[in-house]
């Protein structure tokens, strides 16, 4: 007589997609946790450590007090904000922008980007998106979520100076046009253009944009222009590629109230472009989040209306340039070179001259992320100042281009920057050891 095997006590359980099953912490959470564990000055994540201007806060408070602002907004956006955006971009682009056809409001610029990708990419067809590295780390997952395939082309330093020893300009980071065009295939659909650039601080020149636009036109590509830092440039002109001849017809421009008004938690962004592009983007947006925050849309609309009487954007630019110059001065004094940013609010510091003590121990969760994470971790633990490892903005084949760098954000209080300056003085003795 045979006996049957005992029934298994284990039960099959549903499994998530491999894309989202990874438990690896995102770089922002990881570095914020390390910084908090030692009370480090946080110059890592690009959020403001100072409050918005009073008129901006008051605009949101007034909106919350209005009973009609507490229910769903139209998916395209509240009429007041759409009107303000149409007025702003009519002036910027030198062409009339239709608030009801050529603008859509989103749950932050990131959702606007996802909506554009979703609208223009088809699942199962391996359609490609060109990303210029270093590329903001949300681009890649957004492209993949939309069914696309990221293709990476790095900006390369072209300076005659050695960036490990000398201060260089963000202008020295160049897109190799031949390399860029060689990456385009019959499956390429989109090129993402970030200017002013995070984290380099590069502001693409009119000549560079014209060359990129000509290649996009030749291959019939959509340009997704991420211009969330368009108001923060220092002594150079920000040019929207959509303003160049023939480029409006193939460009969607994305922006952010979080960056524009210093309210990253409000999560209000927008997309601007030809009606057929915005209509498709709006359709995707409606399926992703349906609509965006009603009272804060009204708050942003009010902030736009009031900004001119406060000279807001001029004052803000001056304040940020002062912060930028202060942080550059800190590293001048220490003796570490950096990339002078012409835009945005990040400073890439080249720490190749820094010698980490041989007996310094790194936890496994840092070691497994590579040399650049070890460098940033050392800054946090030894010097008490947090940054972000820019290798996180690169694909695997190009990570080595960023191994020597640390990204610091200067959208911080004067007190925070001064505290960082004191902490970073400790670097000097480790540079002397390097030169021995």
N, C-alpha and C positions, 0 to 999 in steps of 0.2 A: 504494500500500500504506500502510495506517495503522498507527501504532504505539500500543500501549496505554500509558497513563500509568504511570509508575513507582509501585510500591506505596508507600504512606505508611510512613514509618519511625516515626511516632508511634503510640503505643498508648493506647487509652482505659484509664483507671484508675478504680477506685471513688472516689466522692466522699462525704465525711461529710455529715451533715445540716447545713443552714445554721445551725441553732441552736447547734451545737457546733464549727462550722468557724472561728469567729472566733479570732484569735490574741491578742486584747487581754488583757493581764494583769489578774487580779483586783486589786482595790484593796489588799488586804492584802499580797500579794506585791510589788506595785509600790512601795508606800510603805516596806515593810520593806527592800527593796533600796536605795532612795534613802537611807534612814536609815543602813544599814550602810556605804554608800559614803563617808560623812563622819563615821562614828562618833557619830551623834546619839544623844541619850537617847531611848529608844523609849517614848513614851507613846501609841503608836498602837493596835496590835492589843490586844484585851482578854484577853491571857494574863497569868498571874501571873509576876512576875520574882523571886518568893521561893518557897522550897520548901513543900510541904504540912507540916502538923503531923506530928510524929514518929509519933503513934499511927495516923495515916492511912497513912503510908508503910509502917509495920510491918504493918498489916492486909493490904496488897497483897503484901508479902514472904512473909508466912505463907501466903497463898493460893497463891502460886506454888510453895511448898515442899510443898504437899499434892498427892500424885499423882492423886487423883481429880478435881482441878480443871484438868486439862490437856486435856480432850476437849470435844466439843460440849456446849453447854448446851441445854436444851429451848428451842425457839423463843420461847416465852412468857417465859422467864427462869429463873434458878436459884431454887429454892424459898425459900432463905434471904433473898434480896433481895426477892422478891415479898412475903414475909411482913413484912419491915421496911417496905416501901412501903405495904402495906395498913394496918399499924399507924399509920404517920405520917399517912396521909390520912384514916383513921378519926378521928383526933384533930383534924385540920385542918378536915375537912368536917362533923364532927358527925353522921356517919352511918356505919354499918358498911360497910367496903370489903372485898369478897371477893377475896383474893389470887389465886384461881384463875379468876376470871371478869372482874374489873373493873380489872386492871392488866396491862400488858405492858412488857417491858424492851427497849430499843432501843440501836443503835450511836450513841449521842449523841442529844440533843434534835432535831438537824437531821433525822436519819433517822426519828425518831418523827413529825415534821411531814410529811415526804414520805410516810410510810406512811398517815397520816390522809388526806392529800389524794388519794392513790392509791385509797384505799378508798371515797371519797365522790364522786369526779369520774369522769365517763365521757368517753372520747376521742370526738371528732367531734361533740360536742353543744354546744360553746362555753359550758359551764357556768362561772359566774363566782364569783370569790372577792374579797371586799372586804378591802383592805389599807389600814391607817391609816398614812399617811406622817408622819414618816420611818419606813420599814419596813426591818427587817433584810434585808440584800441577798440572803439565801438564800430568802426567801419567794417572790419572783417566779419564779426558775427552778424551784423545787419545784412550784409550781402549774402551770407550763407543762409540765414533765415528766409530771405526772399527767393532762394533757389539759385543764386548766382555763384560764380567762382571768382575769388579774388586773385588778381595777378599783380605782383609787386614790382615797382620800379623805384630804386632809391635816389634821393637827392645825394649828390656827392660834393665833398669839399674840394674847391678848385683853387684855394689860396696858395700863393707862393710861400706863405708862412707855415711853419709847423704848428698845428693847432694844439699840440701837447705842450708847447712852450710859449706861444704867442696868442694874444687876443685877436680874434678874427671877426668878420662881420657876417650877419645872417645872409647878406648878399652873396657870400662866398659859397653858399650851398646852392648848387645848380642842378637842374634837370638836364641830363644828357638826352638831347632830342632824338638822336639816332637810336639810343637804347630804348627810349620811350616808344618810338614808332615800331621798333622791332618786336616789342611785346604785344602789339596789336595783331589779332587774328580775325578770321571771318566770324568768330564767335563773340568778339568784343562788342559790348553795347554801351558802356558807360565809362567815363573817366571822372574821378573825384578830384577836385581842385580845392585845396584849403589855403586861403590867403585872407588876412595875415595868418601865418602858419603856427600851429601847435605841434611840437614844442620848440621849433627852431627860431620862431619869431621872424621868419622871412616874409617880406611883402613882395609878391611877384610884380615885376616891372611891366609896363605896358608892352614893351618889346617881347618879353617872355610870354605874356598872355597871348599876344598876337601869333606867336609861333605855335603855342599849344593849340590855340583855336584853329589855325590852319590845318594842323594834323587831324584834329577832331572833325573838321568839315570834310577833309579828304576821305575819311573812313566812316563818315556819317554816324558819329558818336554823340550821345547825350553828355553834356557837361553838367555835373552836379557841383555847384560852387558853394562850399561851406565857408561862409563869411561871417561867422559869429563874432569875430573880433574886429569887424570893419571900422569901428569907431576908435580903435586904439592903435594909432600909428605915431611914430616919433620922427618927425622931420622928413618923411617921405609921403608920397601920394598913394592912397589906396585906390586901385582901379578895379571896378567890377567887370569881369570878362563879358557879362551880358551887355555892356555898353559899347563893345567893339563891333565894327561892321560885320553883319551876318551872324553874330553870336546870340542875340536875343532869341532867335528862332530855334536854338538848340541848347538852351541853358535853363536850369532851375536853380535859383539862388535861395539858400537857406540861411536863416538868422535866428537870433535868440534874445529874448528880453532878459534872461538870466545874466548873460554877458553884458548886454547893453546898459542895463540899469543896476547891475550888481545884486540881483535877486535870483540866484541859481535855484533856490528852492521853490520858486513860483511855477517853474516848468511851463513856460509859455514860449513857443517858437513859431516860425512861419516859413512858408515857401512862396516864392514869387516867380512867375514865368508865363509863357504863352497859355492861352485858355485850354488847349488840348492836353497840355502837360499837367496843369493844375487840376483839371477835371479828373484825370486818371489818378493823380496823387490823392485827391480828396476822396475818391472812391475807396482807395486802399486804407486811408486814414479812418474812414467811417467803419470799416471792418475791424481795424486794429483796436481803436479806443472809442470809436463813435464820435466823441466830442471832447473838448478841452475845458478846463476849469473856468466857470463863468465869472465869478467875482474878480479873479485875478486878470482875466482878459480885460475887464472894465478898468481895473487898476492900472494896467499897462497903457490902455488908451488914454486915461487921464494923465499919466506920467508923460506921455508923448506931447499932449497938449500943453503941459506946464513947463516942459524942458527948456524952451527958448527963453522964457522970462528969467530962468535961473542960470542961463549960459551953461547948462549942465554938461554938455558934451565937451565943450572947450575946457571947463574947469576940471572935469574928470580926466581928460587927456593929460593936462598939466600935472595933476596929482600922481598919476601913474608914471609919468616920465620921471618925476622926482623920486619915486620909489625904485624905479629901475636903476637910476643913476646911483642911488644910495647902495643898492645891493652890488652893483658893479664895483663901486669904490671899496666895499668890504673885501672882495676877492683881489682887487688890485693891491690892497695893503697886505693881504696874506701871501700873494704870489702864485695864485692859481689862475690860469687863463680861462677865457669863456668866449661865448658867441654873443656879440652885441645884437640884441633883438631890435629890429625896426618896427615890430608890431607885437600884439598880444601882451601877455604878462608873465612870461617865463624866461628864465636865464639858464642856458645850458653851460655848465661848468665842466671843463676838462680836468679831471683829477688823475691823469696818468702819472704825474710826479709824486703822487701820494704813496707812501710805503706803509702797508698794513703790517703790524708786528706779526712775526711768525707764530707766536704763541696765542694769537687772538683766535678764539673759538667761535664757529658759526653753527647755528642750529641746522638740523637736516632740512627743515622747510625752506631755508634760505639757500643752502648749498645746492639743492636740487633745481633751483631757478637760475643758476648760473653766476658768472663772475660779476656782472653788473649789479645784481641784487646784493652780492656780498659787499661791494663797494658802498652802496647806499646804506646797507645795514650798519656798516662800520661808522659812517657819518652819524647815524642816529645814536648808536651806543656809545661811541667815543667822544663825539663832539656835541651831542644833544641837539642836533638840527636834522629835521626830516626832509628828504627829497623824494623824487620818483625815479626809478630806473628806466631810462628811455629805451632800453632793449625791448620793453613791453610794446613799443610802437613799431616793432620790426618783425618781419617773418624770419623763420629760422635761418635761411641762407645769408641774411644780411645783419643779423644781430651783432656781429663783431664790429660793425661800423659804429656802434654806440657804447661799446664796453667801457670806454674811458670817461663817459659823461654821467653827470647827475643833473636832473631837471629840478630847479627851484622855482616856486611861484612867488611873485612879489605883489600879489593882490592882498597884502597883509597890512596890519596897522604899523605905524611908525615905531611903536613900542616893541612890536614883535620883531621887526627888522633890526632894531637896536640890540635886542636880546640875542638874536642870532649872530650879530656882529661880534658880540663879546664871546659867545660860545665858540665861534669859528676861529678865534685867535689861536686856539690850541693846535690848529693844523700846522702851524709854522715849524714846530720841531720835527714833525714827520716829513716835511719837505727837505729839511736839512739832512736827515738820514738818507734820503733818496740820492742826494748829490755826493755823499761820501764815497 
